[in-house]
Amino acid sequence: MNPPLTNLQVTSRTPGLYNIESLIAFTGRRFNYPQPQLLNNHKKTLSIYLIAALFLFAGVNHFTQPALFLKAMPPWLPWHLPLVHISGVFEILGAIGMLVTKTRPYAAYGLVLLLIAVFPANLHMALNPNTFPAIPVALLYGRLPLQLVLIAWVYRTGKAN
């Protein structure tokens, strides 16, 4: 610990302002404020776990409750049940990939592509609300812009540091 100085050393070129080292030397201690990068790391870690949980839950639901996903499939797409299972597998793989640092960017890109690929199903749901009477129409339409937010969130969280 540095001994406290009796005179504050002004090393800033702007009159009236002191640099941080002068203030530290004057007070004789450092202030332990949370570092912004540390807070950002906590936010990113939380985002990683939330995304992984969301896609793991959704992926498993493709196998445990396929009827909902089958109703969401646009009629012009072939092989409804295999596509529901394939998207469930990729959601589970993406969730696991987001948890591994080396695979996170690739998993994020894969999940972004998957979110783009399933957008027609969300659009089909919004355009055919009578098929989903238990879901409010506003929620069906609200999912469309939410998909863009989800894409941006996954992309940003998956970017390499």
PEGI-V448759 format. One record per backbone hydrogen bond with DSSP energy under -0.5 kcal/mol. CO is the residue of the C=O (numbers start at 1). NH is the residue of the N-H. E is the energy in kcal/mol with one decimal. If there is no record, write none. Layout:
co=CO nh=NH e=E
co=CO nh=NH e=E
This chain:
co=8 nh=10 e=-0.6
co=9 nh=11 e=-0.8
co=13 nh=15 e=-0.6
co=14 nh=17 e=-1.9
co=19 nh=23 e=-1.7
co=20 nh=24 e=-2.5
co=21 nh=25 e=-2.5
co=22 nh=26 e=-2.5
co=23 nh=27 e=-2.5
co=24 nh=28 e=-2.3
co=24 nh=29 e=-0.6
co=25 nh=5 e=-0.8
co=31 nh=33 e=-1.3
co=35 nh=39 e=-2.0
co=36 nh=40 e=-2.4
co=37 nh=41 e=-2.3
co=38 nh=42 e=-1.9
co=39 nh=43 e=-2.2
co=40 nh=44 e=-2.6
co=41 nh=45 e=-2.6
co=42 nh=46 e=-2.4
co=43 nh=47 e=-2.5
co=44 nh=48 e=-2.7
co=45 nh=49 e=-2.2
co=46 nh=50 e=-2.5
co=47 nh=51 e=-2.7
co=48 nh=52 e=-2.5
co=49 nh=53 e=-2.5
co=50 nh=54 e=-2.6
co=51 nh=55 e=-2.6
co=52 nh=56 e=-2.3
co=53 nh=57 e=-2.6
co=54 nh=58 e=-2.4
co=55 nh=59 e=-2.7
co=56 nh=60 e=-2.4
co=57 nh=61 e=-2.1
co=58 nh=62 e=-1.1
co=60 nh=63 e=-1.5
co=60 nh=64 e=-2.0
co=61 nh=65 e=-2.5
co=65 nh=68 e=-0.8
co=65 nh=69 e=-0.8
co=66 nh=70 e=-2.6
co=67 nh=71 e=-2.0
co=68 nh=72 e=-1.2
co=69 nh=73 e=-0.7
co=70 nh=73 e=-0.7
co=74 nh=77 e=-1.7
co=79 nh=83 e=-2.3
co=80 nh=84 e=-2.2
co=81 nh=85 e=-2.4
co=82 nh=86 e=-2.7
co=83 nh=87 e=-2.5
co=84 nh=88 e=-1.9
co=85 nh=89 e=-2.4
co=86 nh=90 e=-2.3
co=87 nh=91 e=-2.0
co=88 nh=92 e=-2.1
co=89 nh=93 e=-2.7
co=90 nh=94 e=-2.4
co=91 nh=95 e=-2.2
co=92 nh=96 e=-2.3
co=93 nh=97 e=-2.8
co=94 nh=98 e=-1.9
co=95 nh=99 e=-0.7
co=96 nh=99 e=-1.0
co=96 nh=100 e=-0.6
co=97 nh=100 e=-0.8
co=99 nh=101 e=-0.6
co=100 nh=103 e=-0.6
co=100 nh=104 e=-1.4
co=103 nh=107 e=-2.9
co=104 nh=108 e=-2.7
co=105 nh=109 e=-2.2
co=106 nh=110 e=-2.4
co=107 nh=111 e=-2.7
co=108 nh=112 e=-2.6
co=109 nh=113 e=-2.4
co=110 nh=114 e=-2.2
co=111 nh=115 e=-2.8
co=112 nh=116 e=-2.1
co=113 nh=117 e=-2.4
co=114 nh=118 e=-2.1
co=116 nh=119 e=-0.8
co=118 nh=121 e=-0.7
co=118 nh=122 e=-1.5
co=119 nh=123 e=-2.5
co=120 nh=124 e=-2.6
co=121 nh=125 e=-2.1
co=122 nh=126 e=-2.1
co=123 nh=127 e=-2.4
co=124 nh=128 e=-1.1
co=126 nh=129 e=-0.5
co=128 nh=131 e=-1.7
co=129 nh=132 e=-1.2
co=132 nh=135 e=-1.6
co=134 nh=136 e=-0.5
co=136 nh=140 e=-1.9
co=137 nh=141 e=-2.3
co=138 nh=142 e=-2.3
co=139 nh=143 e=-1.4
co=141 nh=144 e=-1.0
co=141 nh=145 e=-0.7
co=142 nh=146 e=-1.4
co=143 nh=147 e=-1.7
co=144 nh=148 e=-0.8
co=145 nh=149 e=-1.7
co=146 nh=150 e=-2.6
co=147 nh=151 e=-2.3
co=148 nh=152 e=-2.3
co=149 nh=153 e=-2.5
co=150 nh=154 e=-2.6
co=151 nh=155 e=-2.5
co=152 nh=156 e=-2.6
co=153 nh=157 e=-2.4
co=154 nh=158 e=-2.2
co=155 nh=159 e=-0.9
